[in-house]
């Protein structure tokens, strides 16, 4: 799924092409887009004694390999926006929609995290499926495979067996996105019964052997900025949980409760107890939870005051909005119309059943927020400027810029 044109736009590939090949960047991006759209969706491998199937995401109860083999692969340049129908219209036929969902599942699905049977929507990714061990068993029997090997998820050891060791997840990047996981590869020699799993860790830092000050210094650049971005994005959810657990309205929470809320809402298992001095104030009564937001705000103050919560909503979607912006701005002019931006928002807010429950007033307010100079156009500079997080306590303005910076992924040097 990393060769999806919108994923390439979000996670740095398009930026790298633009930076290295300024003269021919547009034609090269188009060429890569075409090449990516021809890449296979799965591989079938015979090891002599076993037959395995390999894909990026996973399977579901919709997968029909005979249909996957015969589909017109290059119709799909992204899984986030359906292709046009072969008939030329925007509405897909039921067969085309079924094909589209099968591709989504192969590229984006995960084994069910709660070990449930059957299939259900992957609500953690909002694309693909969660599938259970019974679906694995049925699929392997139907197509005479012995195992599924897939990637798509960071695993602490670099790999993980699930579904009675019929599904193997292997993730090759160690220390992924500033984390501390191991990476792994699978080697399966011919005529061997089992694979050989090789785990490794490149350039890791043993945090527990470092002083507290050294740990904080390592964490701050750039991960601290990324963490504050995530905290501000989830400000409403965090405040709701804080206030819910603060029964007597003391503006304090016990350390343990604050730790649980941070972990559950942000879905990041970090050493919050160690990091708390960098995030919140604390006294004898406990954690002063609201102080976590005192120093930081979204830098569109005028609009925030008149429209509380809207800028936070925009910030939550900023990565997908940026990718859709780039997709619509095909001539790289640096701007799109407000109507085009409104169409993006409708795509994001539309219910799964395509009902008409979209609040047009809310769409207009969001679009207006992005059109800072009110000229009817949203240019890239306005777009990025609306997603600035600032440290207002230390410098009043722009201690660091978070929304407009490129998302960074740590590279591993072998």
ABEGO torsion letter per residue (X at the ends): XAABAAAAAAAGAAAAAAAABAAAAAAAAAAAAAAAAABBABBBBBAGABBBBBBABEBBAABBAAAAAABBAAABABAABBBBBAAGBABBBAAAAAAAAAAAAAAABBBBAAGBBEBBBBAAAGBEBBBBAAAAAAAAAAAGBABBBBBGBBBAAGBBBBGGGABBBBBABBGBGGBABBBBBBBBBBGBABBBBBBBBBGBBBAAABBAAAAAAAAAOAAAAAAAAAAAAAAAAAAAAAAAABAAGAGBBBAAAAAAAAAAAAGBBBBAAAAAAAABBBBAAEBBAAAAAAABBBBBAAAAAABBGAAAAAAAAAAAAAAAAAAABAAGAGBBBAAAAAAAAAAAABBAAGBAABBAAAAAAAAAAABAAGAGBBBAAAAAAAABBBBAAAAGBGABBAAABBBBBBBBBX
